[in-house]
């Protein structure tokens, strides 16, 4: 899994079992055929899935915190 950053969920309409509002999720590098208006998120299933990009806000974290979060992601 190629994590490239983190994003906060701002909308989970129809996916409340997969996404929690205001939770920080890992963002995975897009695949070749992924639509531009979608983002690949590691959701509550610990798998990456496509969701509308406007449901999320990218977050910038300090290097130490980002490193610790990367270490904690289940792959």
N, C-alpha and C positions, 0 to 999 in steps of 0.2 A: 504494500500500500504506500503510495507516494504522497504524503501529506505536505501541502504547500502553505498552510496557514490555518487560521481559525475564524469562525463567524458566529454571530449571535442570531438565534432564531427569533424572528419578529412576527411570523405567521405560520400556523400549522393546520390551517383549514382542511379538514378531511383526513388529517394524518396525526391526530393527537396521540396515538399509540406509538408512532415512530419519531415524533419530534416534540420536545417540550419548549414552550415559549420562554424566551429570555435565557436559554441555556446556550453555552458556548460549545460549538461542534467543530471537529476537524474538517478541513476542506482538502479534498484530494485533487490532484492534477487531472484536468479534463481528458477524456479519451477523444480520439480523432473525430468521431461522428457526433459528439455531444453538441446539442444546440447552444448557440451563443447566449441565450437568455436563461440558461439553467446552470446550476452549480452542483458539483458532486460532493455530497456530505456523508460522513460516517455517522449514521443515525443510531437510534436505540438498539437496533439489531446487531450493532458492531460490524455492519457491512456498509459499503458506500452505494448510494443511490442518487439519482438526479432529482433535484427540486428546483422550483422557480427561483432564480437568483434574487428577485426582489423580495423574497421572504426572509432574506438574511442581510445582515450588515457585517462587513469585514471588520475585524478588530486588530489593532496593533498592540502587541504585548511586549513587555521587556524581554530581553534575551534570556534571562534566567528563568522566568515564568514559562516562556514559550518552550524552552528546552525541557523543563519538568513536565509540561503537558504532553510533549511529543513522546517522552519516555513512558507515560501512563496510558497511551493509546494502545488498545488491544488490536493486534494484527493477526 
